[in-house]
Amino acid sequence: MTFMRLSYAVLGFPLIAASTPSEKHLVVGSPGVSFHQVANWVVVRALESVGYTVEVVDNIPHREMYPKFVAGEIDMVTGSDLPFNHAPWLWNHTDDFVVMGTVNEATDIVVGVPSYAGPSSVSELLSAKGDFTPELLSLDEDTCPACVSMGQDLADSLGFTLRQVTPSVFQEEVQARMGAKEKFALAWYVPCYLQAQISGIANLAGDVAPWTHHNAGKLIVRRDSLEKLDSETRALLGAMFIGNAAIQQMDVLVNRDGVEPSAAADSWIEANQEMWNSFFGRLQNPNMLKPQADKAATWSFEV
């Protein structure tokens, strides 16, 4: 405990006593995209379990959510893709927030082509562009603004047009075009249920900037909201690494099975109690966990 307190002091986080009940209210935001929403709800459930009432703002796109965070209407954002994807809304407000944790390891924009098309890297696609339909298919701006911005730059360099579509149209069109053995390129992201639902797409190695850029999903908190978080809650938030594999599994439940993001998070928590408890520093004798571990392993599903 002494080491944890010294660490927070070095980071410049004020050490305060536990919040009083009237202070234990937080507004927690995430972009209105399902993979962000499911991870956000895992964090929300953790905050609720330590006594906070939480107002969730997760039904608006990035371009509307981040101004609310900057204006102080949202206390924390649980899936801020940094240092690149969400930087356009944050780069000139870094004095207003701290990075408190990492929710998942990679939130990258990637270029994909059908596995039969040939290229294995972005540079190979640039060399073989004459073999491809001169249009880059992208997820729409509400779903993935960085797909559109980065995709447009790539389309311009290829001499292609860019067309952005909703996820449902994206899935239908990709499958239809692969059925016709068309050579085409697309821009999408990880982690995403589409990566599990659409087979036969090869994600290209990002060997040309900006496709060399990598992001992680960060948990960021406004500095003027830190007083609402006692030391134990800050430690909890710093421990809440959920990971891409779990997020994609929950995302599939939402988009394939029609489960609400909150319910998908609850299902993951129920099936992964040992991981959930570890966020709070609660551990059991590993020799007593084998039956539960086998049960948790069965939570994966066919996609």
KEKOLDREN-62287 format. One record per residue (C-alpha): residue number from 1; residue in one letter; x negated, y negated, z negated. Coordinates in nm, 4 decimals, m for minus. Each point is the difference from the previous one (the first is absolute). Example, Ala and Ser with C-alpha at 12.3 -4.5 7.8 and 13.67 -1.06 7.14 Angstrom:
% residues 2
+------+------+----------+----------+----------+
: resi : resn :       c1 :       c2 :       c3 :
+------+------+----------+----------+----------+
:    1 :    a :  m1.2300 :   0.4500 :  m0.7800 :
:    2 :    s :  m0.1370 :  m0.3440 :   0.0660 :
+------+------+----------+----------+----------+
This chain:
% residues 303
+------+------+----------+----------+----------+
: resi : resn :       c1 :       c2 :       c3 :
+------+------+----------+----------+----------+
:    1 :    m :   0.0000 :   0.0000 :   0.0000 :
:    2 :    t :  m0.2890 :  m0.2364 :  m0.0800 :
:    3 :    f :  m0.1461 :   0.0541 :   0.3464 :
:    4 :    m :   0.3362 :  m0.0702 :   0.1670 :
:    5 :    r :   0.0415 :  m0.3252 :  m0.1907 :
:    6 :    l :  m0.3537 :  m0.1109 :   0.0853 :
:    7 :    s :   0.0642 :   0.0823 :   0.3661 :
:    8 :    y :   0.3108 :  m0.2176 :   0.0125 :
:    9 :    a :  m0.1866 :  m0.2831 :  m0.1702 :
:   10 :    v :  m0.2777 :   0.0165 :   0.2586 :
:   11 :    l :   0.2602 :  m0.0120 :   0.2756 :
:   12 :    g :   0.1471 :  m0.3142 :  m0.1487 :
:   13 :    f :   0.3304 :   0.1544 :  m0.1090 :
:   14 :    p :   0.1117 :  m0.1518 :  m0.3304 :
:   15 :    l :   0.0484 :   0.2557 :  m0.2758 :
:   16 :    i :   0.3408 :  m0.0462 :  m0.1556 :
:   17 :    a :   0.2291 :   0.1828 :  m0.2332 :
:   18 :    a :   0.2849 :   0.2112 :   0.1322 :
:   19 :    s :   0.2757 :  m0.1997 :   0.1651 :
:   20 :    t :   0.3106 :  m0.0711 :  m0.2029 :
:   21 :    p :   0.3242 :   0.1525 :   0.1320 :
:   22 :    s :   0.1131 :  m0.3327 :   0.1505 :
:   23 :    e :  m0.3211 :  m0.0171 :   0.2028 :
:   24 :    k :   0.0188 :   0.3550 :   0.1295 :
:   25 :    h :   0.1660 :  m0.0894 :   0.3287 :
:   26 :    l :  m0.1834 :   0.0151 :   0.3311 :
:   27 :    v :   0.0844 :  m0.0701 :   0.3619 :
:   28 :    v :  m0.1843 :   0.2567 :   0.2101 :
:   29 :    g :  m0.0206 :  m0.0277 :   0.3768 :
:   30 :    s :  m0.1013 :   0.2026 :   0.3005 :
:   31 :    p :   0.0576 :  m0.0468 :   0.3725 :
:   32 :    g :   0.3303 :   0.1449 :   0.1187 :
:   33 :    v :  m0.1564 :   0.3034 :   0.1669 :
:   34 :    s :   0.0751 :   0.3454 :  m0.1342 :
:   35 :    f :  m0.3542 :   0.1169 :  m0.0716 :
:   36 :    h :  m0.0588 :  m0.3136 :  m0.2072 :
:   37 :    q :   0.3371 :   0.0423 :  m0.1703 :
:   38 :    v :  m0.0550 :   0.3559 :  m0.1215 :
:   39 :    a :  m0.3412 :  m0.0814 :  m0.1490 :
:   40 :    n :   0.1459 :  m0.3125 :  m0.1564 :
:   41 :    w :   0.2700 :   0.2001 :  m0.1746 :
:   42 :    v :  m0.2563 :   0.2296 :  m0.1602 :
:   43 :    v :  m0.1638 :  m0.3095 :  m0.1506 :
:   44 :    v :   0.3401 :  m0.1395 :  m0.1018 :
:   45 :    r :   0.0883 :   0.3239 :  m0.1807 :
:   46 :    a :  m0.3275 :  m0.0205 :  m0.1918 :
:   47 :    l :   0.0721 :  m0.3573 :  m0.1074 :
:   48 :    e :   0.3517 :   0.0966 :  m0.1052 :
:   49 :    s :  m0.1377 :   0.2868 :  m0.2044 :
:   50 :    v :  m0.2069 :  m0.2426 :  m0.2108 :
:   51 :    g :   0.2953 :  m0.2263 :  m0.0677 :
:   52 :    y :   0.0157 :  m0.2502 :   0.2849 :
:   53 :    t :   0.3122 :  m0.1008 :   0.1856 :
:   54 :    v :  m0.0928 :  m0.0323 :   0.3631 :
:   55 :    e :   0.1615 :  m0.1952 :   0.2820 :
:   56 :    v :  m0.1053 :   0.1528 :   0.3315 :
:   57 :    v :  m0.0432 :  m0.2079 :   0.3161 :
:   58 :    d :  m0.0639 :   0.2505 :   0.2788 :
:   59 :    n :   0.2606 :  m0.0732 :   0.2652 :
:   60 :    i :  m0.1661 :  m0.2792 :   0.1993 :
:   61 :    p :  m0.2916 :   0.0001 :   0.2472 :
:   62 :    h :  m0.3551 :  m0.1011 :  m0.0849 :
:   63 :    r :   0.0383 :  m0.3517 :   0.1394 :
:   64 :    e :   0.2865 :  m0.0714 :  m0.2415 :
:   65 :    m :  m0.1218 :   0.1935 :  m0.3035 :
:   66 :    y :  m0.3486 :  m0.1484 :  m0.0322 :
:   67 :    p :   0.1139 :  m0.3650 :  m0.0131 :
:   68 :    k :   0.2165 :   0.0995 :  m0.2981 :
:   69 :    f :  m0.3062 :   0.1490 :  m0.1695 :
:   70 :    v :  m0.2077 :  m0.3097 :   0.0734 :
:   71 :    a :   0.2798 :  m0.2228 :  m0.1325 :
:   72 :    g :   0.0142 :   0.1917 :  m0.3288 :
:   73 :    e :   0.3363 :   0.1676 :   0.0602 :
:   74 :    i :  m0.1657 :   0.3449 :  m0.0037 :
:   75 :    d :  m0.2400 :   0.1058 :  m0.2775 :
:   76 :    m :  m0.1806 :   0.2820 :   0.1784 :
:   77 :    v :  m0.0193 :   0.1771 :   0.3355 :
:   78 :    t :  m0.0732 :   0.3707 :  m0.0106 :
:   79 :    g :  m0.1113 :   0.0723 :   0.3565 :
:   80 :    s :  m0.2087 :  m0.2887 :   0.1252 :
:   81 :    d :  m0.2077 :   0.1310 :   0.2895 :
:   82 :    l :  m0.3394 :  m0.1637 :  m0.0416 :
:   83 :    p :  m0.2413 :  m0.1319 :   0.1066 :
:   84 :    f :   0.1494 :  m0.0415 :   0.3476 :
:   85 :    n :   0.3647 :   0.0871 :   0.0682 :
:   86 :    h :   0.1713 :  m0.2219 :  m0.2574 :
:   87 :    a :  m0.2745 :  m0.2619 :  m0.0228 :
:   88 :    p :   0.1820 :  m0.2449 :   0.2322 :
:   89 :    w :   0.2442 :  m0.0744 :  m0.2844 :
:   90 :    l :  m0.2540 :   0.0044 :  m0.2832 :
:   91 :    w :  m0.3458 :  m0.1141 :   0.1089 :
:   92 :    n :   0.0477 :  m0.3626 :  m0.1097 :
:   93 :    h :   0.1751 :   0.0883 :  m0.3283 :
:   94 :    t :  m0.2614 :   0.2252 :  m0.1595 :
:   95 :    d :  m0.0288 :  m0.2251 :  m0.3058 :
:   96 :    d :   0.3618 :   0.0814 :  m0.0818 :
:   97 :    f :  m0.0270 :   0.3780 :  m0.0469 :
:   98 :    v :  m0.2226 :   0.2868 :  m0.1094 :
:   99 :    v :  m0.0408 :   0.3482 :   0.1466 :
:  100 :    m :   0.0902 :   0.2411 :  m0.2785 :
:  101 :    g :   0.0078 :   0.3417 :   0.1651 :
:  102 :    t :   0.0051 :   0.2153 :   0.3129 :
:  103 :    v :   0.3202 :   0.1848 :   0.0914 :
:  104 :    n :  m0.1290 :   0.1859 :   0.3065 :
:  105 :    e :  m0.3267 :   0.0471 :   0.1809 :
:  106 :    a :   0.0775 :  m0.1017 :   0.3581 :
:  107 :    t :   0.2603 :  m0.2173 :   0.1695 :
:  108 :    d :  m0.1510 :  m0.0189 :   0.3439 :
:  109 :    i :   0.1294 :  m0.1004 :   0.3406 :
:  110 :    v :  m0.0987 :   0.2626 :   0.2532 :
:  111 :    v :   0.0238 :   0.0526 :   0.3742 :
:  112 :    g :   0.1434 :   0.3304 :   0.1155 :
:  113 :    v :   0.0262 :   0.1837 :   0.3307 :
:  114 :    p :   0.1493 :   0.3390 :   0.0885 :
:  115 :    s :  m0.2501 :   0.2738 :  m0.0794 :
:  116 :    y :   0.0039 :   0.1056 :   0.3674 :
:  117 :    a :  m0.1004 :  m0.3510 :   0.1160 :
:  118 :    g :  m0.3743 :   0.0372 :  m0.0596 :
:  119 :    p :  m0.1465 :  m0.2929 :  m0.1982 :
:  120 :    s :  m0.1100 :   0.0563 :  m0.3591 :
:  121 :    s :  m0.1040 :  m0.3584 :  m0.0801 :
:  122 :    v :   0.1131 :  m0.3530 :   0.0779 :
:  123 :    s :  m0.3099 :  m0.0580 :   0.2133 :
:  124 :    e :   0.0837 :   0.3070 :   0.2093 :
:  125 :    l :   0.3536 :  m0.1345 :   0.0481 :
:  126 :    l :  m0.1455 :  m0.3285 :   0.1236 :
:  127 :    s :  m0.2098 :   0.1913 :   0.2543 :
:  128 :    a :   0.2918 :   0.2173 :   0.1136 :
:  129 :    k :   0.2700 :  m0.2705 :   0.0055 :
:  130 :    g :   0.0691 :   0.0543 :   0.3694 :
:  131 :    d :   0.1393 :   0.3445 :  m0.0803 :
:  132 :    f :   0.2621 :  m0.1365 :  m0.2400 :
:  133 :    t :   0.3370 :  m0.1711 :   0.0258 :
:  134 :    p :  m0.0902 :  m0.3714 :  m0.0269 :
:  135 :    e :   0.2086 :  m0.0587 :  m0.3114 :
:  136 :    l :  m0.0862 :   0.0409 :  m0.3674 :
:  137 :    l :   0.2936 :   0.1215 :  m0.2087 :
:  138 :    s :   0.0045 :  m0.1445 :  m0.3522 :
:  139 :    l :   0.2136 :   0.0125 :  m0.3111 :
:  140 :    d :   0.1882 :  m0.3265 :  m0.0421 :
:  141 :    e :  m0.1111 :  m0.3008 :  m0.2044 :
:  142 :    d :   0.2464 :   0.0581 :  m0.2851 :
:  143 :    t :  m0.1415 :   0.3485 :  m0.0490 :
:  144 :    c :  m0.3681 :  m0.0620 :   0.0728 :
:  145 :    p :  m0.1097 :  m0.3572 :   0.0739 :
:  146 :    a :  m0.3654 :   0.1035 :   0.0288 :
:  147 :    c :   0.0950 :   0.2621 :   0.2620 :
:  148 :    v :   0.1389 :  m0.2807 :   0.2136 :
:  149 :    s :  m0.2839 :  m0.2483 :  m0.0513 :
:  150 :    m :  m0.2809 :   0.2536 :   0.0425 :
:  151 :    g :   0.1905 :   0.1799 :   0.2739 :
:  152 :    q :   0.0443 :  m0.3218 :   0.1967 :
:  153 :    d :  m0.3739 :  m0.0659 :  m0.0082 :
:  154 :    l :  m0.0669 :   0.3537 :   0.1231 :
:  155 :    a :   0.2661 :  m0.0265 :   0.2702 :
:  156 :    d :  m0.1569 :  m0.3261 :   0.1209 :
:  157 :    s :  m0.3449 :   0.1596 :   0.0162 :
:  158 :    l :   0.1423 :   0.2916 :   0.1989 :
:  159 :    g :   0.2053 :  m0.2197 :   0.2307 :
:  160 :    f :   0.3157 :   0.1681 :  m0.1378 :
:  161 :    t :   0.3237 :  m0.1455 :  m0.1292 :
:  162 :    l :   0.1140 :   0.0726 :  m0.3567 :
:  163 :    r :   0.3506 :   0.1110 :  m0.0883 :
:  164 :    q :   0.1137 :   0.0191 :  m0.3635 :
:  165 :    v :   0.2885 :   0.2242 :  m0.1038 :
:  166 :    t :   0.1677 :   0.1213 :  m0.3198 :
:  167 :    p :  m0.1238 :   0.3242 :  m0.1596 :
:  168 :    s :   0.3012 :   0.2013 :   0.1201 :
:  169 :    v :  m0.0451 :  m0.1141 :   0.3605 :
:  170 :    f :  m0.3748 :   0.0546 :  m0.0338 :
:  171 :    q :   0.0468 :   0.3622 :  m0.1053 :
:  172 :    e :   0.2513 :   0.0788 :   0.2744 :
:  173 :    e :  m0.2036 :  m0.1660 :   0.2717 :
:  174 :    v :  m0.3322 :   0.1562 :  m0.0970 :
:  175 :    q :   0.1509 :   0.3464 :   0.0027 :
:  176 :    a :   0.1709 :  m0.0594 :   0.3350 :
:  177 :    r :  m0.3145 :  m0.1374 :   0.1629 :
:  178 :    m :  m0.2102 :   0.2883 :  m0.1270 :
:  179 :    g :   0.2622 :   0.2397 :   0.1362 :
:  180 :    a :  m0.0628 :  m0.1580 :   0.3406 :
:  181 :    k :  m0.3797 :   0.0361 :  m0.0496 :
:  182 :    e :  m0.0454 :  m0.3750 :   0.0387 :
:  183 :    k :  m0.3329 :  m0.1526 :  m0.0974 :
:  184 :    f :   0.0717 :  m0.2958 :  m0.2246 :
:  185 :    a :  m0.1392 :  m0.1704 :  m0.3100 :
:  186 :    l :   0.1695 :  m0.1171 :  m0.3188 :
:  187 :    a :  m0.0703 :  m0.1958 :  m0.3175 :
:  188 :    w :   0.1246 :   0.1286 :  m0.3373 :
:  189 :    y :  m0.1278 :   0.0421 :  m0.3546 :
:  190 :    v :  m0.0854 :   0.2363 :  m0.2833 :
:  191 :    p :   0.1533 :   0.1095 :  m0.2336 :
:  192 :    c :   0.3301 :   0.0341 :   0.1823 :
:  193 :    y :   0.2745 :   0.2591 :   0.0361 :
:  194 :    l :  m0.0395 :  m0.0289 :   0.3776 :
:  195 :    q :  m0.3483 :   0.1495 :  m0.0288 :
:  196 :    a :   0.1675 :   0.3115 :  m0.1435 :
:  197 :    q :   0.3067 :  m0.0003 :   0.2238 :
:  198 :    i :  m0.1715 :  m0.0484 :   0.3374 :
:  199 :    s :  m0.2388 :   0.2754 :   0.1035 :
:  200 :    g :  m0.2417 :  m0.0108 :   0.2909 :
:  201 :    i :  m0.1375 :  m0.3529 :  m0.0483 :
:  202 :    a :  m0.3744 :  m0.0365 :  m0.0536 :
:  203 :    n :  m0.1082 :  m0.3004 :  m0.2066 :
:  204 :    l :  m0.3037 :  m0.1541 :   0.1660 :
:  205 :    a :  m0.3206 :  m0.0708 :  m0.1877 :
:  206 :    g :  m0.0212 :  m0.3729 :  m0.0580 :
:  207 :    d :  m0.3445 :  m0.0707 :   0.1411 :
:  208 :    v :   0.0834 :  m0.3471 :   0.1353 :
:  209 :    a :   0.0927 :  m0.3000 :  m0.2178 :
:  210 :    p :   0.2545 :  m0.0659 :  m0.1437 :
:  211 :    w :   0.0850 :   0.3725 :   0.0021 :
:  212 :    t :  m0.3076 :   0.0559 :  m0.2178 :
:  213 :    h :   0.1783 :  m0.1841 :  m0.2833 :
:  214 :    h :   0.1287 :   0.2038 :  m0.2926 :
:  215 :    n :   0.2452 :  m0.1005 :  m0.2725 :
:  216 :    a :   0.1120 :   0.1330 :  m0.3367 :
:  217 :    g :   0.3352 :  m0.0553 :  m0.1685 :
:  218 :    k :  m0.0718 :  m0.2323 :  m0.2926 :
:  219 :    l :   0.2123 :  m0.0981 :  m0.2985 :
:  220 :    i :  m0.0247 :  m0.3775 :  m0.0449 :
:  221 :    v :   0.1320 :  m0.2098 :  m0.2896 :
:  222 :    r :   0.0449 :  m0.3749 :  m0.0263 :
:  223 :    r :  m0.2360 :  m0.1542 :  m0.2545 :
:  224 :    d :   0.2858 :  m0.1865 :  m0.1645 :
:  225 :    s :   0.1796 :   0.3348 :  m0.0480 :
:  226 :    l :  m0.2907 :   0.1693 :  m0.1790 :
:  227 :    e :   0.1318 :  m0.1134 :  m0.3380 :
:  228 :    k :   0.2974 :   0.2308 :   0.0569 :
:  229 :    l :  m0.2319 :   0.3031 :   0.0059 :
:  230 :    d :  m0.1660 :   0.1342 :  m0.3117 :
:  231 :    s :  m0.3293 :   0.1885 :   0.0208 :
:  232 :    e :   0.1645 :   0.3413 :   0.0122 :
:  233 :    t :   0.2255 :  m0.1009 :   0.2900 :
:  234 :    r :  m0.2946 :  m0.1415 :   0.1923 :
:  235 :    a :  m0.1848 :   0.3272 :  m0.0501 :
:  236 :    l :   0.3088 :   0.1881 :   0.1231 :
:  237 :    l :   0.0222 :  m0.2102 :   0.3155 :
:  238 :    g :  m0.3689 :   0.0497 :   0.0653 :
:  239 :    a :   0.0453 :   0.3773 :  m0.0263 :
:  240 :    m :   0.2898 :   0.0318 :   0.2443 :
:  241 :    f :  m0.1656 :   0.1469 :   0.3063 :
:  242 :    i :   0.2743 :   0.1870 :   0.1873 :
:  243 :    g :  m0.1786 :   0.0794 :   0.3263 :
:  244 :    n :   0.0910 :   0.0299 :   0.3647 :
:  245 :    a :   0.1041 :   0.3662 :  m0.0056 :
:  246 :    a :   0.2592 :  m0.0551 :  m0.2734 :
:  247 :    i :   0.1242 :  m0.3222 :   0.1591 :
:  248 :    q :   0.0471 :   0.1694 :   0.3384 :
:  249 :    q :   0.1922 :   0.2866 :  m0.1609 :
:  250 :    m :   0.2353 :  m0.2438 :  m0.1721 :
:  251 :    d :   0.0300 :  m0.2024 :   0.3217 :
:  252 :    v :   0.1169 :   0.3098 :   0.1862 :
:  253 :    l :   0.2687 :   0.0588 :  m0.2624 :
:  254 :    v :   0.1301 :  m0.3523 :   0.0604 :
:  255 :    n :  m0.0047 :   0.0005 :   0.3780 :
:  256 :    r :   0.0741 :   0.3638 :   0.0808 :
:  257 :    d :   0.2317 :   0.0934 :  m0.2845 :
:  258 :    g :   0.1655 :  m0.3346 :  m0.0748 :
:  259 :    v :  m0.1213 :  m0.0146 :  m0.3611 :
:  260 :    e :  m0.0197 :  m0.3423 :  m0.1647 :
:  261 :    p :  m0.3598 :  m0.1160 :  m0.0662 :
:  262 :    s :   0.0657 :  m0.0053 :  m0.3754 :
:  263 :    a :   0.1318 :   0.3577 :   0.0100 :
:  264 :    a :  m0.2986 :   0.1153 :   0.2090 :
:  265 :    a :  m0.2299 :  m0.1489 :  m0.2644 :
:  266 :    d :   0.1958 :   0.1716 :  m0.2774 :
:  267 :    s :  m0.0328 :   0.3347 :   0.1802 :
:  268 :    w :  m0.3752 :  m0.0430 :   0.0362 :
:  269 :    i :  m0.0375 :  m0.0930 :  m0.3672 :
:  270 :    e :   0.2033 :   0.3021 :  m0.1098 :
:  271 :    a :  m0.2075 :   0.2361 :   0.2155 :
:  272 :    n :  m0.3349 :  m0.1496 :  m0.1008 :
:  273 :    q :   0.0272 :  m0.0423 :  m0.3741 :
:  274 :    e :  m0.3681 :   0.0638 :  m0.0692 :
:  275 :    m :  m0.1064 :  m0.2776 :   0.2385 :
:  276 :    w :   0.2737 :  m0.2287 :  m0.1331 :
:  277 :    n :  m0.1074 :   0.0562 :  m0.3595 :
:  278 :    s :  m0.3633 :  m0.0634 :   0.0897 :
:  279 :    f :   0.0910 :  m0.3581 :   0.0955 :
:  280 :    f :   0.0806 :  m0.0525 :  m0.3686 :
:  281 :    g :  m0.3074 :   0.1879 :  m0.1207 :
:  282 :    r :   0.2065 :   0.3000 :  m0.1092 :
:  283 :    l :  m0.1677 :   0.3354 :   0.0672 :
:  284 :    q :   0.0659 :   0.3628 :  m0.0877 :
:  285 :    n :  m0.2177 :   0.3063 :  m0.0280 :
:  286 :    p :  m0.0616 :   0.0995 :   0.3673 :
:  287 :    n :   0.0236 :   0.3673 :  m0.0944 :
:  288 :    m :   0.3644 :  m0.0577 :  m0.0900 :
:  289 :    l :   0.0887 :  m0.1690 :   0.3314 :
:  290 :    k :  m0.0327 :   0.2777 :   0.2564 :
:  291 :    p :   0.3752 :   0.0755 :   0.0361 :
:  292 :    q :   0.0778 :  m0.3720 :   0.0362 :
:  293 :    a :  m0.2799 :  m0.0475 :   0.2514 :
:  294 :    d :   0.1409 :   0.2801 :   0.2138 :
:  295 :    k :   0.3450 :  m0.1624 :  m0.0176 :
:  296 :    a :  m0.1391 :  m0.3406 :   0.1025 :
:  297 :    a :  m0.1742 :   0.1554 :   0.2978 :
:  298 :    t :   0.3373 :   0.1082 :   0.1383 :
:  299 :    w :   0.1196 :  m0.3621 :   0.0218 :
:  300 :    s :  m0.1587 :  m0.0355 :   0.3431 :
:  301 :    f :   0.2413 :   0.0619 :   0.2849 :
:  302 :    e :   0.0219 :   0.0754 :   0.3676 :
:  303 :    v :  m0.0078 :  m0.3052 :   0.2236 :
+------+------+----------+----------+----------+
